[in-house]
């Protein structure tokens, strides 16, 4: 909760704010991108018909948003040029932001200005650097993602936290939406329009985007394993959440379910030959299944090699239509040794095969043979590939039977809120940061999860959501 002092401050100034404050899109976006507000909260505020009611709902919401919400609110007021209101609330906190914003704008309009002496004032050095990053990335007066600013800020002060902390200052908000008691199995997904289209023309550093449909996104969801009498509860939620996410990211989404190993191999090979890749900017493949040591299982519990049977099909020699284009592979499956099921109060289970049918024991023994250290993903000699694993070598990938897998939910949460401003690898890092906050428990203690990624990208990859093809010309 907000501190009593800050709550009293808002209450004393409520009439002033209701009369004078403008609840603009920029102000709400600023609060949204620092997780002071959620998408649902922003929509609730915007649904009010009058300005005074929008202000009232916003103030009531801010009081429930933690001890940093007041400072964030002042920053948002300054960012949207409502300085008099910010000063009325707290002069000591508002002045550093106002000075920082003015100086940053001056530097943007006159790059020859000397900022060294100014930025050594420790009272507002952090706000200046932070505001400078915001304005440089978005143009004066427009809020952008704090994580982008974090790339330019070494150690912000005065209530502004580091890049990762800024994204998850109120970590409870993210965790509640992903795995809290009121979490929805079908997540609320609303991808924000791109705020960084100016980067699209920097073809030396950014992969080109030139098509209305960015490419094909193939989702393979193996849920029913009849031979083991097993069902991957929650995987249908993963499928639906991923489908909605990538549709909003302007992909053609194709879903295939419950495939044997041979069917998976045939489908992947067929996909690599699809002529549609010639008119695409990239390709995405998401595999949801059980797995172990560099392999994915078909529904017949036969192995499909991630390297030999999947990614190699999209090499330049096998898929020339995707040469020079990003190819992104997400693997939601265990990459560790087979173990029994672990139960916890939140109904988490793993994507390692467990509760083995006695008739399958000999077959399972064969699958358990190999390097005890687990699978080490090969670093591909082929360029433009991203491999994103739900878990690191030798470990389980956890899944909520009532919500879906941890990795997918974290990925959907971050991508839907960051794709408008961040590139792929930064988002995957944030997915991992959020994933490490989740826990489950078992007989041997607490369990967590850490994702793993490798890439041979040669440029930054942005999705530029919401941008039409003409925007890139």
JOLIN-V262027 format. One record per pair of residues at least 4 apart in sequence whose C-alpha atoms are under 6 Angstrom apart, sorted by sequence separation. I is the first residue (numbers start at 1). J is the second residue. D is the distance in whole Angstrom. If there is no record, write none. Layout:
I/J/D, I/J/D
//
This chain:
10/14/6, 17/21/5, 25/29/6, 28/32/6, 29/33/6, 32/36/6, 37/41/6, 65/69/6, 78/82/5, 87/91/4, 91/95/6, 96/100/6, 97/101/6, 100/104/6, 106/110/6, 107/111/5, 121/125/6, 127/131/6, 128/132/6, 132/136/6, 135/139/5, 138/142/6, 156/160/6, 161/165/6, 162/166/6, 165/169/5, 172/176/6, 175/179/6, 176/180/4, 179/183/6, 202/206/6, 225/229/6, 247/251/5, 259/263/5, 291/295/6, 297/301/5, 298/302/6, 305/309/5, 306/310/5, 307/311/5, 308/312/6, 314/318/6, 315/319/6, 316/320/5, 344/348/6, 400/404/5, 411/415/6, 412/416/6, 414/418/6, 415/419/5, 418/422/6, 431/435/6, 441/445/6, 31/36/5, 32/37/5, 77/82/5, 78/83/5, 135/140/5, 156/161/6, 161/166/5, 178/183/6, 225/230/5, 246/251/6, 259/264/6, 291/296/4, 297/302/6, 307/312/6, 313/318/6, 314/319/5, 399/404/5, 400/405/6, 441/446/4, 31/37/6, 32/38/6, 48/54/6, 107/113/6, 119/125/5, 177/183/5, 291/297/5, 297/303/5, 391/397/6, 399/405/4, 440/446/6, 441/447/6, 87/94/6, 224/231/5, 290/297/6, 296/303/6, 297/304/6, 316/323/5, 342/349/6, 398/405/6, 399/406/6, 440/447/5, 86/94/6, 223/231/6, 295/303/6, 296/304/5, 439/447/6, 45/54/5, 77/86/6, 223/232/5, 295/304/5, 439/448/5, 295/305/5, 295/306/5, 45/57/6, 74/86/5, 294/306/6, 150/163/4, 341/354/6, 436/449/6, 338/352/6, 340/354/5, 436/450/6, 134/149/6, 133/149/5, 147/163/5, 334/351/5, 390/407/6, 333/351/5, 334/352/5, 375/393/5, 374/393/5, 432/451/6, 374/394/4, 411/431/6, 410/431/6, 100/127/6, 96/124/5, 100/128/4, 104/132/5, 97/127/6, 101/131/6, 126/156/4, 126/157/5, 18/52/5, 216/251/6, 217/252/6, 218/253/6, 222/257/5, 223/258/6, 214/250/6, 215/251/5, 216/252/5, 217/253/5, 218/254/5, 219/255/5, 220/256/5, 221/257/5, 222/258/4, 18/55/6, 213/250/5, 214/251/5, 218/255/6, 220/257/6, 261/298/4, 424/461/6, 213/251/5, 260/298/4, 423/461/5, 259/298/6, 260/299/5, 423/462/5, 259/299/6, 260/300/5, 258/299/6, 261/302/6, 272/314/6, 291/333/5, 292/334/6, 293/335/5, 261/304/6, 278/321/5, 282/325/5, 290/333/5, 291/334/5, 292/335/4, 293/336/6, 277/321/6, 282/326/5, 283/327/5, 284/328/5, 285/329/5, 286/330/5, 287/331/5, 288/332/5, 289/333/5, 291/335/6, 292/336/5, 420/464/6, 282/327/6, 287/332/6, 420/465/6, 350/396/6, 351/397/6, 272/319/6, 350/397/5, 350/398/4, 27/76/6, 349/398/6, 350/399/6, 349/399/5, 348/399/5, 185/237/6, 348/400/4, 347/400/6, 328/385/6, 326/384/5, 327/385/5, 328/386/5, 329/387/5, 330/388/5, 331/389/5, 332/390/5, 335/393/5, 336/394/3, 326/385/6, 330/389/6, 335/394/5, 336/395/4, 391/450/5, 392/451/6, 335/395/6, 336/396/6, 391/451/4, 392/452/5, 2/63/5, 80/141/6, 290/351/5, 390/451/5, 391/452/6, 79/141/6, 290/352/6, 334/396/5, 389/451/6, 1/64/5, 334/397/5, 389/452/5, 1/65/6, 2/66/5, 3/67/6, 333/397/6, 388/452/6, 389/453/6, 1/66/4, 2/67/4, 215/280/5, 388/453/4, 1/67/6, 214/280/6, 215/281/6, 219/285/6, 387/453/5, 214/281/5, 215/282/5, 216/283/5, 217/284/5, 218/285/5, 219/286/5, 220/287/5, 221/288/5, 222/289/5, 387/454/5, 215/283/6, 217/285/6, 219/287/6, 386/454/6, 386/455/4, 385/455/5, 385/456/5, 209/281/6, 384/456/5, 385/457/6, 383/456/5, 384/457/4, 225/299/5, 293/374/5, 294/375/5, 293/375/4, 344/441/5, 344/442/6, 342/442/6, 33/145/5, 30/143/5, 228/357/6, 34/167/6, 238/404/5, 234/401/5, 237/404/6, 233/401/5, 234/402/6, 234/403/5, 235/404/5, 234/404/4, 249/465/5, 185/403/4, 191/416/5, 195/420/6, 196/421/6, 194/420/4, 195/421/6, 193/420/6, 192/420/6, 207/459/6, 206/459/5, 205/459/5, 206/460/5, 207/461/6, 212/468/6, 212/469/5, 211/469/5, 210/469/6, 194/464/5, 194/465/5, 193/465/5, 193/466/5
//
